[in-house]
Amino acid sequence: MIIFDTNAVNLLSPEGARADIIRKLRKSGHHRVAVPWMVLEEMAAHKAHLYPVKYQAVLNTLEKLRDILPWEPESSLEPLDLERFLDHWRKVYGEIFEVIETSDGAIRRAFQREAMALLPAKRGKDHSEGGRDAAIWFSVLEYLEQNPDQHVHFVTNNSKDFSDGTSYPYPLNEDIRGLEHRLTLLQDFDQVVSQFTEAVSGTDAEVAALELLKSPSVREGVAQAAAGLSTLTGFAGLGDGTVVEQWYAWGEEPDIELLTVADVTGHRIEDDVWYTAKVRWLLYGLAIDEMETLSGYIACVWETKILFSTRDGGTPTLLALEEPSPPDTGDESCMKILQSLKKRVADIAAGAKRNLLAVQTPLARLSTDHLPPSLAKLDLASLRLAQDAAVRQAALMNGPAQRLARQIAANQKLINGPGLRLAQQMAAHNAALRAAANYPGLRLAQQAAAAMAKLDIATSIPQVGVPVVTQSTSGGNPVAEDDEEQPEVLDTQADSEVEPGEADEKGDSVTD
């Protein structure tokens, strides 16, 4: 366990090199890196102490402006909220460090020590001080007592109050008795870097980092993170025909390609090398507009700062993210990569469609004609299952099961997020399904609905009418007729009125 005193990480920049090294140490799994609660509070306070001063300066400026204006200025200033400011920095630093508690007992002992001006507290010019230092000291000791299998490296450059670690003056020697062999004092951050890491730099590091960034595990991790991008105000992206368009979220996980890599730094920790780098990615995929409907394919550039390693199967950690922006159409290399992405998506979609058409009936091919490129990534067997079920459902179902299928299709446009509202709609109809348990074709409707949910059809397939199927009187092939207002399915078994379980003319039992 590495525990930092405030002076070793004071005013730590979350985007800086020191913070990256701390993240690498923690991510490696070989070390824990922490601050006591008292240190977290001091770090947040050091960030916040100028906030009231700056706020008052703005108020004073507004007042001076009012003095010279013949009207009341329209500008306003939100109320000062110091606790909100502190909470922000507590959260930021709490994501970098593990936080160990400073107990009530440690705080009491600390201020007793300050009142007596005993180390690590001390006597100032006309007062005692150092209660917070004492609280940090007792937090470290409590951690050692509660974790007898742990060795602590306490990082502080305050050797005057905490000693240099080779010997401890009174009363520190009494505090540490029996724990000396499990506590090591380091004087600054550089000692942490030199003791626990080995710097990896130069061309070799850049080449190795580039290869890792191209690996499937890193690319997939970044693509998954990109899929979570969303906004209420809209991102700018490049639509079809190189027109800049607004988009609000991805309809599916976008395709991703690496554009540039810069500022690579690496540190070997035990057997692994951990890198940080600034990376630009090109994203391409189906996007959602402000009405929560699919608006077509969008391309954008996404700049990130990323932490990744040589560890097999390791997933990347995104440390800093910029808002996506449209690609520069004048950047030939970027446009070339974008064209390859578009071609890859189109080829996959075309291949999936050819495979389906090769094994389908004429009726199934009518359904295949409506498949968009966004379904190309789906499992082919699952896609065929959903499609076949939908076709059989259209040809055979009547009554409550048919109404359920229509209700699912009608509600596809209302779904917010992949598959979410579809699942809710299906759950709402559970009672109706149970009531119709003996109705012909029910299990087929359930299979179709389940396949739709699995494939996220609600966000992938555009709303289209189901072809009406009629049987020619001459016994020919089924004929499809378009009915755009309300598709109906003719019941080819209506004349026979065969009940479930009864035999038809060939002696077969009709069940589904």
C-alpha positions as CSV (number, residue, x, y, z in Angstrom):
1,M,0.0,0.0,0.0
2,I,1.3,3.5,-1.0
3,I,-0.2,6.3,1.1
4,F,0.3,9.9,0.1
5,D,0.6,12.9,2.5
6,T,-1.0,16.1,1.2
7,N,2.3,17.8,0.4
8,A,3.3,15.0,-2.0
9,V,0.2,15.4,-4.2
10,N,-0.9,18.9,-3.5
11,L,-2.7,20.6,-6.5
12,L,-2.3,17.4,-8.4
13,S,-3.6,17.8,-12.0
14,P,-6.0,15.0,-12.9
15,E,-4.7,15.2,-16.5
16,G,-1.0,15.4,-15.6
17,A,1.8,12.8,-15.7
18,R,1.8,12.2,-11.9
19,A,-1.9,11.3,-11.9
20,D,-1.3,9.0,-14.9
21,I,1.4,7.1,-13.0
22,I,-0.9,6.7,-10.0
23,R,-3.5,5.3,-12.3
24,K,-1.0,2.9,-13.8
25,L,0.1,1.7,-10.3
26,R,-3.5,1.0,-9.3
27,K,-4.5,-0.5,-12.6
28,S,-1.6,-2.9,-12.6
29,G,-3.1,-4.7,-9.6
30,H,0.4,-5.0,-8.0
31,H,0.0,-1.9,-5.8
32,R,-2.7,0.0,-3.9
33,V,-2.5,3.8,-3.9
34,A,-4.4,5.8,-1.3
35,V,-4.8,9.0,0.6
36,P,-6.4,9.3,4.1
37,W,-9.8,11.1,4.2
38,M,-8.0,14.1,5.8
39,V,-5.7,14.4,2.8
40,L,-8.7,14.2,0.4
41,E,-10.3,17.1,2.3
42,E,-7.1,19.1,2.2
43,M,-6.7,18.6,-1.6
44,A,-10.3,19.6,-2.3
45,A,-9.9,22.6,0.1
46,H,-6.7,23.8,-1.7
47,K,-8.6,23.8,-5.0
48,A,-11.6,25.6,-3.5
49,H,-10.0,28.3,-1.3
50,L,-9.9,30.9,-4.2
51,Y,-13.5,30.2,-5.2
52,P,-15.1,32.6,-2.7
53,V,-12.5,35.3,-3.5
54,K,-13.0,35.1,-7.2
55,Y,-16.8,35.1,-6.7
56,Q,-16.7,38.2,-4.7
57,A,-14.5,39.9,-7.3
58,V,-17.1,39.2,-9.9
59,L,-19.8,40.7,-7.6
60,N,-17.7,43.8,-7.1
61,T,-17.2,44.2,-10.9
62,L,-21.0,43.9,-11.5
63,E,-21.6,46.5,-8.8
64,K,-19.2,48.9,-10.5
65,L,-21.0,48.3,-13.8
66,R,-24.3,49.1,-12.2
67,D,-22.9,52.4,-11.0
68,I,-22.3,53.7,-14.5
69,L,-25.2,52.1,-16.4
70,P,-28.5,54.1,-16.8
71,W,-30.3,50.7,-16.8
72,E,-30.1,47.5,-14.8
73,P,-27.7,45.1,-16.4
74,E,-29.3,41.8,-17.5
75,S,-26.4,39.7,-16.5
76,S,-26.8,37.5,-13.4
77,L,-24.6,35.3,-11.3
78,E,-25.5,32.0,-9.8
79,P,-25.3,31.7,-6.0
80,L,-22.0,30.8,-4.5
81,D,-22.0,27.0,-3.7
82,L,-18.9,26.1,-1.9
83,E,-20.0,22.6,-1.0
84,R,-20.8,21.8,-4.6
85,F,-17.3,22.9,-5.6
86,L,-15.7,20.8,-2.9
87,D,-17.8,17.7,-3.9
88,H,-16.6,18.1,-7.5
89,W,-12.9,17.8,-6.4
90,R,-13.6,15.1,-3.9
91,K,-15.1,13.1,-6.7
92,V,-12.2,13.9,-9.1
93,Y,-9.5,12.9,-6.6
94,G,-11.6,10.0,-5.3
95,E,-11.4,8.4,-8.8
96,I,-7.6,8.7,-8.8
97,F,-6.9,7.4,-5.3
98,E,-8.3,4.9,-3.0
99,V,-9.5,6.7,0.2
100,I,-8.8,5.3,3.6
101,E,-11.0,6.5,6.5
102,T,-9.8,8.9,9.2
103,S,-11.8,7.6,12.1
104,D,-13.4,9.7,14.9
105,G,-10.9,8.2,17.2
106,A,-8.0,9.4,15.0
107,I,-9.4,12.9,14.9
108,R,-9.8,13.1,18.6
109,R,-6.3,11.8,19.3
110,A,-5.0,14.3,16.6
111,F,-6.4,17.4,18.3
112,Q,-5.4,16.2,21.7
113,R,-1.9,16.0,20.3
114,E,-2.2,19.5,18.8
115,A,-3.4,20.9,22.1
116,M,-0.2,19.6,23.7
117,A,1.9,20.7,20.8
118,L,3.4,17.2,20.5
119,L,4.6,15.6,17.2
120,P,3.4,15.5,14.6
121,A,1.7,18.7,15.8
122,K,3.9,21.6,17.0
123,R,4.0,25.0,18.7
124,G,3.7,28.0,16.4
125,K,4.6,31.5,17.3
126,D,1.6,32.1,19.6
127,H,-0.5,28.9,19.1
128,S,-0.4,25.2,18.5
129,E,-0.9,23.8,15.0
130,G,-0.6,20.5,13.1
131,G,-3.9,18.8,14.1
132,R,-4.5,17.7,10.5
133,D,-1.0,16.3,10.2
134,A,-1.6,14.3,13.4
135,A,-5.0,13.0,11.9
136,I,-3.1,11.8,8.8
137,W,-0.5,10.1,11.0
138,F,-3.1,8.3,13.1
139,S,-5.0,7.3,9.9
140,V,-1.8,5.5,8.7
141,L,-1.3,3.8,12.0
142,E,-4.9,2.6,12.1
143,Y,-4.5,1.1,8.6
144,L,-1.4,-0.8,9.7
145,E,-3.2,-2.1,12.8
146,Q,-6.3,-3.2,10.8
147,N,-4.3,-4.8,8.0
148,P,-1.5,-6.9,9.6
149,D,-0.5,-8.4,6.3
150,Q,0.1,-5.1,4.6
151,H,3.4,-3.0,4.2
152,V,2.8,0.7,3.9
153,H,5.0,3.2,2.0
154,F,4.1,6.6,3.4
155,V,5.0,9.4,1.0
156,T,5.7,12.7,2.7
157,N,8.4,15.4,2.5
158,N,7.5,16.6,6.0
159,S,10.4,14.9,7.7
160,K,10.4,17.6,10.4
161,D,7.1,16.5,11.8
162,F,7.0,12.8,10.7
163,S,10.8,12.1,11.0
164,D,12.9,10.6,8.2
165,G,11.8,7.1,8.9
166,T,15.2,5.9,10.3
167,S,14.3,6.9,13.9
168,Y,11.3,8.3,15.5
169,P,11.4,11.0,18.3
170,Y,8.9,11.0,21.2
171,P,5.9,10.5,21.0
172,L,6.1,9.1,17.5
173,N,8.3,6.2,18.8
174,E,5.5,5.2,21.2
175,D,2.9,5.4,18.4
176,I,4.9,3.2,16.0
177,R,6.1,0.6,18.4
178,G,5.6,-2.9,17.0
179,L,4.8,-1.5,13.5
180,E,8.2,-0.2,12.5
181,H,9.1,-3.1,10.2
182,R,5.9,-2.5,8.2
183,L,6.2,1.2,7.6
184,T,8.6,2.8,5.1
185,L,8.8,6.6,4.5
186,L,9.4,8.0,1.0
187,Q,10.2,11.6,0.7
188,D,8.6,12.6,-2.6
189,F,6.8,11.4,-5.7
190,D,10.0,10.8,-7.6
191,Q,11.0,8.1,-5.1
192,V,7.6,6.4,-5.8
193,V,8.3,6.4,-9.5
194,S,11.9,5.1,-9.2
195,Q,11.0,2.4,-6.7
196,F,7.8,1.0,-8.2
197,T,8.2,1.7,-11.9
198,E,10.7,1.7,-14.8
199,A,10.3,4.4,-17.4
200,V,9.8,3.1,-21.0
201,S,10.3,5.8,-23.7
202,G,11.6,6.5,-27.1
203,T,10.7,5.0,-30.5
204,D,10.4,1.5,-29.2
205,A,7.7,2.7,-26.7
206,E,5.8,4.5,-29.5
207,V,5.9,1.5,-31.8
208,A,4.8,-0.9,-29.0
209,A,2.0,1.5,-28.0
210,L,0.8,1.8,-31.6
211,E,0.5,-2.0,-31.9
212,L,-1.4,-2.3,-28.7
213,L,-3.8,0.4,-29.8
214,K,-4.5,-1.5,-33.0
215,S,-5.2,-4.7,-31.0
216,P,-8.8,-6.1,-30.9
217,S,-9.1,-5.8,-27.1
218,V,-8.2,-2.1,-27.1
219,R,-10.3,-1.3,-30.2
220,E,-13.3,-3.1,-28.8
221,G,-13.0,-1.4,-25.4
222,V,-12.8,2.1,-27.1
223,A,-15.8,1.2,-29.4
224,Q,-17.9,0.1,-26.4
225,A,-17.0,3.4,-24.6
226,A,-17.9,5.4,-27.8
227,A,-21.3,3.6,-27.9
228,G,-22.2,5.3,-24.7
229,L,-21.7,8.8,-26.1
230,S,-24.9,10.9,-25.8
231,T,-25.9,14.5,-25.4
232,L,-29.0,16.7,-25.0
233,T,-27.6,19.5,-27.1
234,G,-26.2,17.5,-30.1
235,F,-22.9,16.5,-31.5
236,A,-21.7,17.6,-35.0
237,G,-20.8,14.8,-37.4
238,L,-20.4,14.2,-41.1
239,G,-23.4,12.7,-42.8
240,D,-23.9,11.3,-46.3
241,G,-22.6,13.6,-49.0
242,T,-20.1,15.3,-46.6
243,V,-22.8,17.4,-45.0
244,V,-22.4,18.3,-41.4
245,E,-25.3,17.1,-39.3
246,Q,-26.4,17.1,-35.7
247,W,-26.7,13.7,-33.9
248,Y,-27.4,12.8,-30.3
249,A,-26.4,9.2,-29.7
250,W,-25.3,6.0,-31.5
251,G,-28.0,3.6,-32.5
252,E,-25.5,0.8,-32.2
253,E,-21.8,0.3,-31.4
254,P,-19.9,2.4,-34.1
255,D,-17.1,1.1,-36.3
256,I,-13.8,2.5,-35.2
257,E,-10.4,3.2,-36.8
258,L,-7.2,4.7,-35.4
259,L,-6.2,8.1,-36.8
260,T,-3.2,9.4,-34.8
261,V,-1.2,8.7,-31.6
262,A,0.8,11.3,-29.6
263,D,2.4,12.0,-26.2
264,V,3.2,8.3,-25.5
265,T,4.6,7.5,-22.0
266,G,5.2,4.1,-20.6
267,H,6.1,2.6,-17.3
268,R,7.0,-1.0,-16.6
269,I,5.3,-2.2,-13.4
270,E,6.4,-5.7,-12.4
271,D,6.0,-7.8,-15.7
272,D,3.7,-5.4,-17.6
273,V,4.2,-2.1,-19.4
274,W,1.5,0.5,-18.9
275,Y,1.1,3.3,-21.4
276,T,-0.8,6.6,-21.6
277,A,-1.3,8.4,-25.0
278,K,-3.4,10.9,-26.7
279,V,-5.3,9.2,-29.4
280,R,-7.7,10.3,-32.2
281,W,-10.2,7.8,-33.5
282,L,-12.6,7.9,-36.5
283,L,-16.1,6.7,-35.6
284,Y,-18.7,5.6,-38.1
285,G,-22.1,4.2,-37.5
286,L,-25.9,4.7,-37.3
287,A,-26.8,7.7,-35.2
288,I,-30.0,8.9,-33.5
289,D,-31.5,12.3,-33.9
290,E,-33.2,14.6,-31.4
291,M,-36.5,12.7,-32.0
292,E,-34.8,9.4,-30.9
293,T,-35.1,7.9,-34.3
294,L,-32.4,6.6,-36.6
295,S,-31.1,9.4,-38.8
296,G,-28.6,7.6,-41.0
297,Y,-24.8,7.0,-40.9
298,I,-22.6,9.6,-39.2
299,A,-18.8,9.9,-39.2
300,C,-16.9,11.9,-36.5
301,V,-13.5,12.2,-34.9
302,W,-13.1,11.5,-31.2
303,E,-10.0,12.6,-29.2
304,T,-9.2,10.7,-26.1
305,K,-6.4,10.2,-23.5
306,I,-6.1,6.5,-22.9
307,L,-4.4,4.2,-20.4
308,F,-3.6,0.7,-21.7
309,S,-1.1,-2.1,-21.1
310,T,0.7,-5.2,-22.5
311,R,-1.4,-7.4,-20.3
312,D,-3.3,-10.0,-22.4
313,G,-6.9,-9.3,-22.6
314,G,-6.5,-5.9,-20.8
315,T,-9.2,-3.4,-21.5
316,P,-8.3,0.3,-21.9
317,T,-9.2,3.1,-19.5
318,L,-10.3,6.4,-21.0
319,L,-8.8,9.2,-18.9
320,A,-10.0,12.3,-20.8
321,L,-12.5,12.6,-23.5
322,E,-13.2,15.4,-26.0
323,E,-16.6,15.9,-27.7
324,P,-16.8,14.2,-31.1
325,S,-16.4,16.6,-34.1
326,P,-16.7,16.2,-37.8
327,P,-13.7,14.9,-39.8
328,D,-11.7,17.4,-41.8
329,T,-12.8,16.7,-45.4
330,G,-9.5,18.3,-46.5
331,D,-7.5,15.6,-44.7
332,E,-6.9,13.0,-47.4
333,S,-5.7,10.3,-45.1
334,C,-8.7,10.7,-42.8
335,M,-11.1,10.6,-45.8
336,K,-9.4,7.5,-47.2
337,I,-9.9,5.7,-43.9
338,L,-13.5,6.9,-43.8
339,Q,-14.1,5.5,-47.3
340,S,-12.7,2.1,-46.2
341,L,-15.0,2.1,-43.2
342,K,-18.0,2.8,-45.4
343,K,-17.0,0.1,-47.9
344,R,-16.5,-2.4,-45.0
345,V,-20.0,-1.8,-43.6
346,A,-21.6,-2.0,-47.1
347,D,-19.7,-5.2,-47.9
348,I,-20.8,-6.9,-44.7
349,A,-24.4,-5.9,-45.2
350,A,-24.4,-7.2,-48.8
351,G,-22.8,-10.5,-47.8
352,A,-25.3,-11.1,-45.0
353,K,-28.2,-10.4,-47.4
354,R,-26.8,-12.8,-50.1
355,N,-26.4,-15.5,-47.5
356,L,-30.0,-15.1,-46.4
357,L,-31.4,-15.0,-49.9
358,A,-29.6,-18.2,-50.8
359,V,-31.6,-20.3,-48.4
360,Q,-35.0,-18.5,-48.3
361,T,-38.4,-19.0,-49.8
362,P,-39.9,-16.3,-52.1
363,L,-42.0,-15.1,-49.1
364,A,-38.9,-14.8,-46.9
365,R,-37.1,-12.9,-49.7
366,L,-39.8,-10.2,-49.5
367,S,-38.8,-9.7,-45.8
368,T,-35.1,-9.7,-46.6
369,D,-35.5,-6.8,-49.0
370,H,-36.2,-4.6,-46.1
371,L,-33.1,-5.4,-44.1
372,P,-30.8,-2.4,-43.6
373,P,-27.0,-2.4,-43.4
374,S,-27.2,-2.0,-39.6
375,L,-28.2,-5.7,-39.3
376,A,-25.0,-6.9,-40.9
377,K,-23.2,-7.3,-37.6
378,L,-25.9,-9.6,-36.1
379,D,-25.4,-13.3,-35.8
380,L,-26.7,-14.8,-39.1
381,A,-28.4,-17.8,-37.5
382,S,-30.3,-15.5,-35.1
383,L,-31.2,-13.2,-38.0
384,R,-32.6,-16.0,-40.0
385,L,-34.6,-17.3,-37.0
386,A,-36.2,-13.9,-36.4
387,Q,-37.0,-13.5,-40.1
388,D,-38.5,-16.9,-40.6
389,A,-40.6,-16.5,-37.4
390,A,-41.9,-13.1,-38.6
391,V,-42.8,-14.6,-42.0
392,R,-44.7,-17.5,-40.5
393,Q,-46.3,-15.2,-38.0
394,A,-47.7,-13.0,-40.9
395,A,-48.9,-16.0,-42.8
396,L,-50.6,-18.0,-40.0
397,M,-51.6,-15.8,-37.0
398,N,-55.0,-14.4,-36.2
399,G,-56.8,-13.2,-33.2
400,P,-55.0,-12.1,-30.0
401,A,-51.6,-13.3,-31.1
402,Q,-51.8,-11.3,-34.3
403,R,-52.9,-8.2,-32.4
404,L,-49.9,-8.6,-30.1
405,A,-47.5,-8.7,-33.0
406,R,-49.1,-5.6,-34.5
407,Q,-48.8,-3.9,-31.1
408,I,-45.1,-4.7,-30.9
409,A,-44.5,-3.4,-34.4
410,A,-46.5,-0.2,-33.7
411,N,-44.5,0.5,-30.6
412,Q,-41.1,0.1,-32.3
413,K,-41.0,3.8,-33.1
414,L,-41.4,4.7,-29.5
415,I,-38.5,2.8,-28.1
416,N,-35.9,4.9,-26.3
417,G,-32.6,2.9,-26.3
418,P,-31.9,-0.5,-27.8
419,G,-34.7,-2.9,-27.0
420,L,-35.7,-1.2,-23.7
421,R,-39.3,-0.2,-24.5
422,L,-39.9,-3.3,-26.6
423,A,-39.1,-5.4,-23.5
424,Q,-41.5,-3.2,-21.4
425,Q,-44.3,-3.6,-24.0
426,M,-43.9,-7.4,-24.1
427,A,-44.0,-7.5,-20.3
428,A,-47.2,-5.5,-20.3
429,H,-48.8,-8.1,-22.5
430,N,-47.9,-11.1,-20.3
431,A,-51.4,-11.2,-18.8
432,A,-53.0,-11.3,-22.3
433,L,-50.6,-14.1,-23.4
434,R,-51.5,-16.2,-20.4
435,A,-55.2,-15.7,-21.1
436,A,-54.8,-16.9,-24.7
437,A,-52.6,-19.9,-23.7
438,N,-54.7,-22.3,-25.8
439,Y,-55.0,-20.1,-28.9
440,P,-53.4,-21.5,-32.1
441,G,-50.2,-19.8,-33.1
442,L,-49.4,-18.3,-29.7
443,R,-46.1,-20.0,-29.2
444,L,-45.1,-18.9,-32.7
445,A,-45.8,-15.2,-31.7
446,Q,-43.8,-15.6,-28.5
447,Q,-40.8,-17.1,-30.5
448,A,-41.0,-14.1,-32.9
449,A,-41.2,-11.6,-30.1
450,A,-38.2,-13.2,-28.4
451,A,-36.2,-13.2,-31.6
452,M,-37.1,-9.5,-32.1
453,A,-35.9,-8.6,-28.6
454,K,-32.6,-10.6,-29.1
455,L,-31.9,-8.8,-32.4
456,D,-32.9,-5.4,-31.1
457,I,-35.1,-5.2,-34.2
458,A,-36.9,-2.1,-32.8
459,T,-33.8,0.0,-33.3
460,S,-32.4,-1.7,-36.3
461,I,-35.3,-2.4,-38.8
462,P,-37.2,0.5,-40.2
463,Q,-41.0,0.4,-39.9
464,V,-42.3,-1.3,-43.0
465,G,-45.6,-2.9,-43.8
466,V,-45.8,-6.7,-43.8
467,P,-46.8,-8.1,-47.2
468,V,-50.3,-9.5,-47.4
469,V,-50.3,-13.2,-48.5
470,T,-53.2,-14.7,-50.4
471,Q,-53.4,-18.1,-52.0
472,S,-54.4,-18.3,-55.7
473,T,-57.4,-20.3,-56.5
474,S,-55.5,-22.3,-59.1
475,G,-53.1,-23.6,-56.4
476,G,-50.2,-21.5,-57.5
477,N,-47.6,-19.8,-55.3
478,P,-48.6,-17.2,-52.7
479,V,-49.0,-13.7,-54.0
480,A,-47.9,-10.7,-52.0
481,E,-50.0,-7.6,-52.0
482,D,-49.0,-4.2,-50.4
483,D,-51.4,-2.6,-48.0
484,E,-49.7,0.5,-46.6
485,E,-52.6,1.6,-44.3
486,Q,-53.2,-1.6,-42.3
487,P,-51.8,-4.9,-43.4
488,E,-54.1,-7.9,-43.0
489,V,-53.3,-11.6,-43.1
490,L,-55.8,-13.9,-44.6
491,D,-56.5,-17.0,-42.6
492,T,-56.0,-19.9,-45.1
493,Q,-57.5,-22.3,-42.6
494,A,-60.7,-20.4,-42.0
495,D,-63.0,-22.7,-44.0
496,S,-61.9,-25.8,-42.3
497,E,-62.2,-24.4,-38.8
498,V,-59.8,-27.0,-37.4
499,E,-59.5,-26.8,-33.6
500,P,-56.2,-27.4,-31.8
501,G,-55.4,-31.1,-31.4
502,E,-57.9,-32.2,-34.2
503,A,-56.7,-33.9,-37.3
504,D,-56.7,-32.2,-40.7
505,E,-57.6,-33.9,-44.0
506,K,-54.2,-35.6,-44.1
507,G,-54.5,-36.9,-40.6
508,D,-51.9,-34.5,-39.1
509,S,-52.7,-32.8,-35.8
510,V,-52.7,-29.0,-36.0
511,T,-51.0,-27.5,-33.0
512,D,-49.2,-24.2,-33.9
